[in-house]
């Protein structure tokens, strides 16, 4: 849905996008999608907003929330990165 809130049909799909999600049974989990795009007469071609991640985000919203909670409880960023298994 574009900025104006119009209900539009799918024009095409964006390039594949992958974001890190919460681990599943100690395995790293990734969401990989091709998000639909619409052609709004007022705003042009836009990617639709998805409920699981911010636009161009590298992590799902749930993974971001967990990361923030772990960071607030850990003494160092390095320790939080080890627990979350996040590099760089």
N, C-alpha and C positions, 0 to 999 in steps of 0.2 A: 504494500500500500504506500503510495507516495505521500509527500509532506501534506498535501491538500486533503488527504483522506478519501480520495476517489477509489471506488472499486474497479480495478482494471484487469483485463485478461493478461495472461503471461505472453510476453514478447519473445523471450529466449531465456537462456540460463547463463549465469556468470561462469567464469573459469572455476575449476574445482578448488575448493577451500578446505583446509583441515585445521581443526582446533583440538587442543588437549582437553579431555573431560576427566571426571573422577575415575580413579582406578577401579577395576572390576576384579575381585578375587586376586589381588596383588599384581595384576597385569595392567600396564599402561593402556588407557583407552583413548582413542581418537575418534572424532566425528568428522567425516569427510562428505561434503555435499557440493552440489552445483545449485546455488540459490537462484530462484527465478528473478527475472527482471521485467519491469513493465515500462511502457512508453506513455508517459503522462503528457497530454497536450500543453500543460502549463509548466511542468518542471523537467521535461525531457525523459531520457531513459534512466531509470533508477532501479537499484537492487531492492527487493522487498526486505522488510525488517523481520528477522527470525526471532523466536522467543528464547532460544538457548544461548545466544551470543551477541555481543556488540558488533557493529559493523567493522569489519577488518580486524576483529579481535583474534588473538592467538589461543585463547582459552575460553571454555564454556563459562557461562555465568556462575554455575555451581562450583567449578574449579576455581574461579576468581574468588568467590566467597570463602571457600576452604583455605585458599592461600592467604587471604587477609587474616583469617582467624589463627592460622598457624604462625604467621609472622608476628602477631600481637602477643603470642604466648612464648615464642622462642627468644633466647638471649641474643642470637645473631641471625643475620640473613643467610649465612652459610649453613647454619643448622636447619633452618626452615627449608632451604633448597634441598638438603639431603633427605629430609623427611618426605618432601613432595616429589622428589626425584625430578627436579627441574634443573636444566643446565643453562649457563650463560644468561 
